Amino acid sequence: MNLYQLRYFVTLAETSHFGKAAERLCIAQPSLSHAIAQLEAELGVVLFERKNRSSSLTKEGRQFLSYVEKSLEILDSGIQTMERISHGEGVIELGFLRTLGISFIPELAAGFLKEQKDKSIRFEFHSGISQPLLEGLKAGKYDMVFCTKIDSEKSIEFIPVSKQDLVLIVPRAHPLANRYTVDLTETLPYPHVYFAENSGLRVVIDQLFDKIGKRPQIAYEIQEDQVIAGLVAQGFGIAVVPYMEELLRLNVKIIQISYPYWERNFYMATLKDHYLPPVVQKFKQFVIEKHSL
């Protein structure tokens, strides 16, 4: 049994005439008759009552037709979906750091959809922190993620697309709160709310302190920058964090770090040597053209 036989069967059922069915299918009538005979032999039942060149479905033929029509409908729908995907349509599974979800990712996605307004494209958005996002990328959960770079991930291509300054935040009543800039060595007497080991920013901030040859007093270790900022606002310590608009709404003082200066880079991450659907390839190229550093 093959797909051609099933389509021949449905066409003959619709026309009830071997000659008309063969003409619609653009094949010779004997070829049609042979295909239907093979199908009946394989199924072990008669599908058509034959009268000269006309035909009508048997009881078994009507029953089989309902199954074939449902199957072909599903198959045709799948074929149409694959065709749309091949033409650059479909769903993009996008993972990103929460801090990028405020403006960068929404603006990026909206700009791409505007350029591709003639296509049926939809984003699925997933926020998180760098290491779990990259694990999701490797597991096939995401098509690409936007995060900080982790050098040990050799199977992942990282392309820089944005950057963010690191700043010091302190409670409003803190001794450093009257400062506009600060040397990182001046923060050492005070307890820090620090990024946890599995956070992508932990390595970045460790390197920042390595430049002054000292490590801070760590009071708490937290994964997410928003939570760190919230703890600082309530007096649990001070912290080096990426600048983000949420800081303006919290009861903290934002202080520029005069030395050592450091920028946090954000990267578009995709798997190396891994197939990307056409719509994801187009989005990746869009990001590179518009935002790569």
C-alpha positions as CSV (number, residue, x, y, z in Angstrom):
1,M,0.0,0.0,0.0
2,N,1.3,3.4,-0.9
3,L,0.2,7.0,-0.9
4,Y,-0.6,7.0,-4.6
5,Q,-3.0,4.1,-4.2
6,L,-4.8,5.9,-1.4
7,R,-5.2,9.1,-3.4
8,Y,-6.4,7.0,-6.4
9,F,-8.9,5.4,-4.1
10,V,-10.3,8.7,-2.9
11,T,-10.6,10.2,-6.4
12,L,-12.4,7.1,-7.7
13,A,-14.8,7.2,-4.7
14,E,-15.5,10.9,-5.5
15,T,-16.1,10.3,-9.3
16,S,-17.6,6.8,-9.2
17,H,-16.1,6.3,-12.7
18,F,-12.8,4.8,-13.7
19,G,-12.5,6.9,-16.8
20,K,-13.2,10.2,-15.1
21,A,-11.0,9.4,-12.1
22,A,-8.1,8.4,-14.5
23,E,-8.6,11.7,-16.4
24,R,-8.5,13.7,-13.2
25,L,-5.4,11.9,-12.0
26,C,-3.7,12.2,-15.4
27,I,-3.0,8.5,-15.6
28,A,-4.1,5.7,-17.9
29,Q,-7.3,3.9,-16.9
30,P,-5.6,0.4,-16.8
31,S,-3.0,1.9,-14.3
32,L,-5.9,3.1,-12.1
33,S,-7.7,-0.3,-12.3
34,H,-4.4,-2.1,-11.5
35,A,-3.7,0.1,-8.5
36,I,-7.2,-0.3,-7.0
37,A,-7.0,-4.1,-7.6
38,Q,-3.6,-4.2,-5.7
39,L,-5.1,-2.2,-2.8
40,E,-8.1,-4.5,-2.6
41,A,-5.8,-7.6,-2.7
42,E,-3.7,-6.2,0.1
43,L,-6.7,-5.3,2.3
44,G,-8.4,-8.5,1.5
45,V,-11.8,-6.8,0.8
46,V,-13.6,-5.5,-2.2
47,L,-13.8,-1.7,-2.1
48,F,-15.9,-1.1,-5.3
49,E,-18.8,-2.6,-7.0
50,R,-17.9,-2.5,-10.7
51,K,-20.5,-1.9,-13.5
52,N,-18.8,-1.4,-16.8
53,R,-16.6,1.7,-16.3
54,S,-18.7,2.9,-13.4
55,S,-18.2,2.0,-9.8
56,S,-19.8,2.4,-6.4
57,L,-18.3,1.9,-2.9
58,T,-19.1,-1.2,-1.0
59,K,-19.9,-1.1,2.7
60,E,-16.2,-1.8,3.4
61,G,-15.2,0.8,0.9
62,R,-17.3,3.5,2.6
63,Q,-15.7,2.5,6.0
64,F,-12.2,2.6,4.6
65,L,-12.8,5.9,2.8
66,S,-13.5,7.6,6.2
67,Y,-10.2,6.4,7.5
68,V,-8.3,7.4,4.4
69,E,-9.8,10.9,4.2
70,K,-8.8,11.6,7.8
71,S,-5.3,10.3,7.2
72,L,-4.8,12.3,4.1
73,E,-6.2,15.4,5.8
74,I,-3.6,15.0,8.5
75,L,-0.8,14.3,6.1
76,D,-1.7,17.2,3.8
77,S,-1.8,19.5,6.8
78,G,1.6,18.3,7.8
79,I,2.9,18.9,4.3
80,Q,1.5,22.4,4.2
81,T,3.1,23.1,7.6
82,M,6.5,21.9,6.4
83,E,6.1,24.0,3.2
84,R,5.4,27.1,5.4
85,I,8.5,26.3,7.5
86,S,10.6,26.0,4.4
87,H,9.5,29.4,3.4
88,G,10.6,31.0,6.6
89,E,7.5,30.7,8.8
90,G,6.9,29.1,12.1
91,V,7.7,29.4,15.8
92,I,10.9,30.7,17.3
93,E,11.6,29.4,20.8
94,L,13.6,32.2,22.5
95,G,15.3,32.1,25.9
96,F,16.7,35.2,27.5
97,L,17.9,36.8,30.7
98,R,15.1,38.6,32.6
99,T,17.0,41.9,32.4
100,L,16.8,41.7,28.6
101,G,13.1,41.2,28.7
102,I,12.4,44.8,29.6
103,S,13.2,46.4,26.3
104,F,16.0,44.6,24.3
105,I,14.1,41.4,23.5
106,P,10.7,42.9,22.9
107,E,12.2,45.5,20.6
108,L,14.3,42.9,18.8
109,A,11.3,40.6,18.2
110,A,9.0,43.4,17.2
111,G,11.6,44.7,14.7
112,F,11.9,41.3,13.1
113,L,8.2,40.7,12.8
114,K,7.8,44.1,11.2
115,E,10.4,43.1,8.5
116,Q,8.7,39.8,8.0
117,K,5.1,41.0,8.2
118,D,4.1,38.9,5.2
119,K,5.0,35.7,7.0
120,S,3.3,33.8,9.7
121,I,5.9,33.9,12.5
122,R,5.4,33.6,16.3
123,F,7.8,33.9,19.2
124,E,7.6,31.7,22.3
125,F,9.4,33.7,25.1
126,H,11.2,32.0,28.0
127,S,13.2,34.0,30.7
128,G,15.7,32.6,33.1
129,I,19.4,32.8,34.1
130,S,22.4,31.9,31.8
131,Q,23.3,28.4,32.8
132,P,19.8,26.9,32.8
133,L,19.1,28.7,29.5
134,L,22.2,27.2,27.9
135,E,21.2,23.8,29.2
136,G,17.8,24.3,27.6
137,L,19.5,25.2,24.4
138,K,21.5,22.1,24.4
139,A,18.5,20.0,25.2
140,G,16.6,21.4,22.2
141,K,14.1,23.4,24.3
142,Y,15.2,26.7,22.8
143,D,16.3,27.6,19.3
144,M,18.6,30.3,20.6
145,V,19.1,32.2,23.9
146,F,20.4,35.6,24.9
147,C,22.6,35.4,27.9
148,T,26.1,36.0,29.3
149,K,29.0,34.0,27.8
150,I,30.2,30.9,29.6
151,D,33.7,29.9,28.2
152,S,33.4,26.3,29.1
153,E,30.5,25.8,26.7
154,K,32.5,24.7,23.7
155,S,29.6,23.4,21.6
156,I,27.9,26.8,21.7
157,E,28.5,29.8,19.4
158,F,28.4,33.1,21.3
159,I,27.9,36.4,19.3
160,P,28.0,39.6,21.3
161,V,24.9,41.7,20.7
162,S,24.5,44.2,23.6
163,K,26.4,45.5,26.7
164,Q,25.6,46.8,30.1
165,D,27.6,48.7,32.7
166,L,28.2,47.2,36.1
167,V,27.4,49.5,39.0
168,L,27.6,49.5,42.8
169,I,24.2,49.7,44.6
170,V,24.0,50.5,48.3
171,P,21.1,51.2,50.7
172,R,20.1,54.9,50.9
173,A,21.4,55.2,54.5
174,H,24.8,53.5,53.7
175,P,28.1,55.4,54.4
176,L,28.8,55.2,50.6
177,A,25.4,56.6,49.6
178,N,26.7,60.1,49.3
179,R,29.2,59.1,46.6
180,Y,28.7,59.4,42.8
181,T,31.8,57.2,41.9
182,V,33.7,54.6,43.9
183,D,36.9,52.6,43.6
184,L,36.1,48.9,44.1
185,T,38.6,48.7,47.0
186,E,36.4,51.1,49.0
187,T,33.7,48.5,49.0
188,L,35.8,45.8,50.8
189,P,34.9,46.8,54.4
190,Y,31.2,46.2,53.7
191,P,29.4,42.9,53.3
192,H,28.2,42.1,49.8
193,V,25.2,40.4,48.3
194,Y,26.9,38.4,45.7
195,F,26.0,36.4,42.6
196,A,25.8,32.6,43.2
197,E,28.3,30.2,41.7
198,N,26.0,29.0,38.9
199,S,25.2,32.5,37.7
200,G,26.9,33.7,34.5
201,L,27.7,37.0,36.3
202,R,29.7,35.3,39.1
203,V,32.7,34.9,36.9
204,V,32.5,38.4,35.6
205,I,32.4,40.0,39.0
206,D,35.1,37.6,40.4
207,Q,37.3,38.9,37.5
208,L,36.4,42.5,38.5
209,F,37.7,41.9,42.1
210,D,40.7,40.0,40.8
211,K,41.8,43.2,39.1
212,I,42.2,44.8,42.6
213,G,43.7,41.6,44.0
214,K,41.0,41.3,46.7
215,R,37.7,39.5,47.3
216,P,34.7,41.0,49.1
217,Q,33.0,39.8,52.3
218,I,30.1,37.7,51.0
219,A,27.0,37.9,53.1
220,Y,24.6,36.2,50.8
221,E,24.8,34.4,47.4
222,I,21.8,34.8,45.0
223,Q,21.3,33.8,41.4
224,E,19.1,36.7,40.1
225,D,20.1,40.3,39.9
226,Q,16.5,41.6,40.7
227,V,16.6,39.6,44.0
228,I,20.0,41.0,44.9
229,A,18.8,44.5,44.3
230,G,15.8,43.9,46.5
231,L,18.0,42.6,49.3
232,V,20.3,45.6,49.1
233,A,17.3,47.9,49.2
234,Q,16.4,46.3,52.6
235,G,19.8,46.7,54.0
236,F,21.2,43.2,53.7
237,G,24.5,44.4,52.1
238,I,25.9,46.2,49.0
239,A,26.3,44.7,45.6
240,V,27.9,45.0,42.2
241,V,25.1,44.4,39.6
242,P,24.3,45.3,36.0
243,Y,22.6,48.6,35.5
244,M,18.9,48.1,34.9
245,E,15.9,50.3,35.0
246,E,14.4,48.5,37.9
247,L,17.1,50.0,40.1
248,L,15.5,53.4,39.7
249,R,12.3,52.2,41.4
250,L,14.1,50.7,44.5
251,N,15.3,52.4,47.6
252,V,19.0,52.1,46.6
253,K,21.8,54.5,45.6
254,I,23.4,53.7,42.2
255,I,27.1,54.5,42.1
256,Q,29.4,54.4,39.1
257,I,32.5,52.2,39.6
258,S,35.5,54.4,38.7
259,Y,38.0,51.5,38.9
260,P,38.3,48.9,37.6
261,Y,35.9,49.7,34.8
262,W,33.9,46.8,33.4
263,E,31.1,46.2,30.9
264,R,28.9,43.2,30.9
265,N,28.4,41.8,27.4
266,F,25.2,39.9,26.4
267,Y,25.5,37.3,23.7
268,M,23.2,35.5,21.2
269,A,23.9,31.8,21.7
270,T,23.2,29.0,19.3
271,L,24.5,25.5,19.0
272,K,27.4,25.0,16.6
273,D,27.0,22.6,13.7
274,H,23.3,22.3,14.5
275,Y,20.4,22.6,12.0
276,L,18.4,25.8,12.4
277,P,14.9,26.1,10.7
278,P,14.8,28.8,8.1
279,V,12.8,31.2,10.3
280,V,15.5,30.9,13.0
281,Q,18.3,31.4,10.5
282,K,16.6,34.6,9.3
283,F,16.2,35.8,12.8
284,K,19.8,35.1,13.6
285,Q,20.9,37.0,10.6
286,F,18.6,39.9,11.5
287,V,20.2,40.1,15.0
288,I,23.7,40.0,13.5
289,E,23.0,42.7,11.0
290,K,21.2,45.0,13.5
291,H,22.9,44.4,16.8
292,S,26.2,42.5,16.7
293,L,29.0,44.4,18.4
